[in-house]
Amino acid sequence: MTTVPHSLFAAEDSPDSTAKHADRVSFTEGMNHIAALIWRGALRIRKAPDQLLDVTLQPLLFLLLFSFLFGGAVAGSTEDYLQQLVPGLAVQNTIMASFAAGVYLNTDINKGIFDRFRSLAIPRSAPLIGAVISDIVRYFVALAVLLLTAFPLGFSLNSSIPAFFMTIVVLVVVGLCFCWMSVFVGMLVRTTASVQGLMTMFVIPLTFGSNVFVPTETMPGWLAAWSDVNPVSLIADVMRGLMLRNELSPSILGVVAWLVGIVAVFFPLAMWAYRRRVG
């Protein structure tokens, strides 16, 4: 039977066991356990749909607030402003939706659910992978709500099927990369409110210091210099290229560099904090 390294798929000791390690689980068994925990995450959303308020109500409020308040001042009309705003909001909403992984893991630990996981012969990484992958549902919901609201307001999607598919792929990859920040924070702090507060403090300057809401040309020189290299600005440029011009922006190179850097820094930190917190 094929096995994988203990660090990823080692079965946990049962409460009645001694220092002797439990048998290893096979790769297939590990994948089955992970799939079950991904399904658990999806069921949690179905049974408590209020958990989707941040990816349903929040995108709606941002879209309506900024388009009607600033559309005329920034772009001359609401419809013209929507063409700049909607692709950028898709990026912001995805990043904010990625917070959920850290929040859910922190909640499960505080409720003692991980004590139950430790008594089961499942991979140590299964709850973590389940929380991260199940959040993809949130990314889809956030994008769907944004577009369904933007179309009646005058937003025009000029994208072929392959380009729109690429739009979804980029957003999912962005969410999966940024989520390691929330996992890291969620494993360090004690309360769920602290996870949400710290991640909000991080994402608000990042998104408002980008070209999501206003063109870079209107910013002071120091802020424009940051906005030009801001990962949110670069991702927003890629979204505008795919959604409005049916093309892949050259900014994709900067996006790849940022995402690789984020994963290279925060994935090891998240794994270290996860192992330290759950044992």
Buried (B, 14 or more C-beta within 10 A) or exposed (E): EEBBEEEEBBBBBEEEEEEEEEEBBBBEBBBEBBBEBBEBBBEBBEEEEEBBEBBBEBBBEBBEEBBEEBBEEBBEEBBBBBBBBBBBBBBBBBBBBBBBBBBBBBBBBEEEBBEEBBEEBBBBBBBBBBBBBBBBBBBBBBBEBBBEBBEEBBBEBEBEEEBBEBBBEBBBBBBBBBBBBBBBBBBBBEEBEBBBEBBEEBBEEBBBBBBBBBEBEEBEEEBBEBBBEBBBBBBBBBBBBBBBEBEEBEBBEBBEEBBEEBBEEBBEBBBEBBBEBBE
